[in-house]
Amino acid sequence: MSEERFGEFVLVRRHEEGHVAELALDRPKAMNAVSTEMARSIAGACAALGEDRSVRVVVLTSTHERAFCVGADLKERNSFTDADLVRQRPVARGAYTGVLELPVPTVAAVHGFALGGGFELALSCDVIVADRTAVVGLPEVSVGVIPGGGGTQLLPRRVGVARAAELIFTARRVEAVEARELGLVDQLVEEGRDREEALALAARMAANSPVGLRAAKRALRLGHGMDLRAGLEVEDAAWRAVAFSGDRAEGVAAFNEKRRPEWPGE
């Protein structure tokens, strides 16, 4: 396993054998509150991971024992002028869109608090694994703003518009068991096992064709929300992109020869 730092607050671990990369939020003194510097580092790490063809799955984790991420750094925001806030906005957006637009499957490993922008980082992933200490929510209206890291768009896509409205308008926090029942998280695991279980899930994903994984994610993301006919055209385009690939040839050959495939990744 290799490690690389992006700024002071983001650590990327590459688990080379399994083609899994871990993007760890590492600002423990502030419970991973997302400052301008940290947002810039998240975006930079995502750009690097997206370009790394050896990476098949990314897992978003936290080094803090009691929190995944408590959202935007409100202490920093308290010192901002209006002009400062305007200047920071594209930097902040870059962190959330960086995770959302990763071209490979993504898994969030959540424990403790995942609030506001912290929950939005998790929502930007394809699958959320949470342990029983997890507390999630979008409390932005309680401090005079709205979810601005994708929450108003990503949450209703998970749980429906009415449920998302109730959660956003009340600003309430949701504990792990209810979060699983409502579909705010996808898997609920025992306390302290969120990272381990998320990495294991990522490893199962990463055993598959890297070409297929990227194409399947593209079809899922682009086709979501379209009418069925348009969505099927998106799927067909993604299928054509992989049908004549080296991975497809290797996958068929390995199946017929009853062996594990050795993906060329092209």
N, C-alpha and C positions, 0 to 999 in steps of 0.2 A: 504494500500500500504506500502510495506517495501522497505528500501533503503540499499544498500551495496556498499562500495567503493572498487575499485581495484586500488591500488596506489593512486596517487594524482589527476590523470586526467580522470578517468573513473568512472562513477556512474551507477549502475544497480538498476532500480526500478522494483519491482515485483507487478503487478496489480493482486493480488491473485484471486479475484472473476472471472475475465475473462481469467485467465491462460495466460496472456500476460506479457512479460518482456520487459523492455525498457533499451537498452544499450545507455547511454548518453555520448557523447564526451564532456569533461568538462575541457578544457584548454583555457578559454576565453582570457587570456592575449596574447596568441599567435594565436588566431583564429583557435584553435584546430590543429595547425601544429603537425605532428606526430613525436615526439622525440623517442629515443630508449626506454626511460622509458614508454612513453605512448603506444608504440607498444607492449611492454611486458604486459602491463595492459589490452589492448584490447584482446590479445591472452588468458590471464588468465580468463577474464570475459567470453569469448566465451566457453572456456573449462568447466567452472562451469555451464553455461547455458545449454550446450549440454548434461550434465549429469543429469540435473534437470528434472525429468519426469513430474513434475507439469507444466512445461513451454511448451506451445503449439505453440506459435508464438513469435518472437523477433522483436522489432522495434528499428532501429538505428536512434538516434536523436542527436541534438546538443544543448548545453546550450547557445551558443553565438548568439546574436541577428542578426548579419549580415553575419554569415558564418556557413556552415555545417562543412567544413574542407578544409584548403588551401593546404593540401598535406604534403610532408615530411618537416621536420624542417631543412631548408637550412642553418640557422644560426649555428645550431649544426654541420651540415655536413661540413661547411666551415672550422671548426677546425680539421676535421678528417685527419689522415694520410691514406694512402692506406690500411694499416693493420687494422686500425680502421673500415674502410668501409667494409672490408671483414668480420670482426667480427660482425658487425651490421647486415649484410645481412640476416642471418637466423632469427634474432629477428624481423626485419621488415616484412619478408615474413610470419612469424607466425601470425602477426596481420591480414593480408589480407586473408590468408587461414583459419584463425580462424573463420572469418565471413562467408567465402565461404562454409566452411564445416559444419556449424551448421546443425544439422539433422532435424530441424523444419523450417517451412516457415519463411522468413525474409522480412521485409518492411523497406525501407529507407525513412526518412522524411527530405527532402532537402529544405533549403532556403539559399539565399545568395550564397557565393562562395563555390563550390564543385569542386576543381581543383586538377589535378594530383592524388596523392594518396587519396585525399578526394573523388574524383569522383570514384576512383577504389574501395573504401570501399562501396560506393553506388551500383556500378556495381556488387559487390559480393553478393548483396541481390537479392531476387527473384522479388520484385516489388519496383519501385521507385515512391514515391509521392513527387511532387515538388510544391512550391508556385511560384508566379509570380516574385519574386525577385531572383530566382535561376539563377546562371551562372555556367555552367559546362564546362569541357574541360580537355584535357590531353596535357599540354604544355611542357612535359619533354624534347623534342628535342631542345627546345629553350634555355635550360641550359646545353646541352651537354650529356644528358642521354636518356633513353627510358622509357616508362611506365613499371615499374617493379613490380607492385602490382596486375598483372593480366590484365591490360588494353589492351595489344595487343591481348589477347585471348578472353576476355569477350566482348569488344566492337564490334568486327565483328560478334559475335554470336547474338548480338542485332540488328545491322543495316546493316550487310553485309560487305564484305571485302573492296570493293571500297570506300564506305562511311567512314568506319573506317580509311582507309589509308589517305583519304583527311583530316580528322579531326586530326589524329596523326601527319602527315607530316607538316601540316600548323601550328600546335600548337594553333589553334584559340579557343577563348572562345565562347560559344554558350549560348544565353539568353533563358529564360524559354519557350517562345512561340515556337521558332524554335526548341528547344530541344524536345518539345512534338511532333512537326511535324515530326522530324527525328527519333523518337523512342528512344531518349537518356533517356527520362523519360517516365513513363507510365500514370501517372495522373497529371494534372495541376489544382491546386486549388488556391483560393484567397489568397492574401498576409497574412501571419501570421497564416494560417490554416493548414500548412503541418503536424505538429505534431498531431493535433487533428484529421485530416482526416486519417492519417496513423494508429493511434491508433484505430479509429473506424473500419477501414478495417481489422486490426489485430483481433479485437474482433469478427468480422463476421467469420473470418477464424477459430478462436479458439473455436467457438461454435461447431465445427465438431469433429469427432473422432480423438483423439491424435494418435492412431495407424494408422488410415487411412492417416492423414496428413504426418506423417513421411515416410510412405511407398510411398505415391504419390510423395513426394519430391525426394526420392531415385530413383524412376523410371524416373522422369523427368530429373534429373541430369545425371544419368548413361546412359540413353538411348539417350540423345541428341548427335547428330553427328554420331550415328551408322546408318548402313543401316536398312531399315524397319524390315527385318526379325530378325536381332539381337536385335533391340529395342523392338520388341514384346516379345522376350524371357525375356528381363529385366522386362518388364511389368508383364509377367506371374509369374515370381519369386516373385515380389512384391505383386501381387494378392494372391498368395498362402500363403504369410506371414501374410496376414490379414484375409483370408477367414475363418479361424477356430479360430479367436480371440474372446475374450469376447466382444470387441467393435462391431464386426459384429453381434453377437447374440443380443446384446442390441439394436443396430440400427434397425434391422428387427422387433424386438418385439415392440419397441417404435413406429415405423411406423404403425404397425397393430393395436396398442392400441391407436393411435392418441394422443400421448403425447410426451413431449420433452425427448430425451434420457439422461440417466445418465451414462456417459461413464466410464467403469472400467479402461480404459487406458491400457489394456493388451489383 
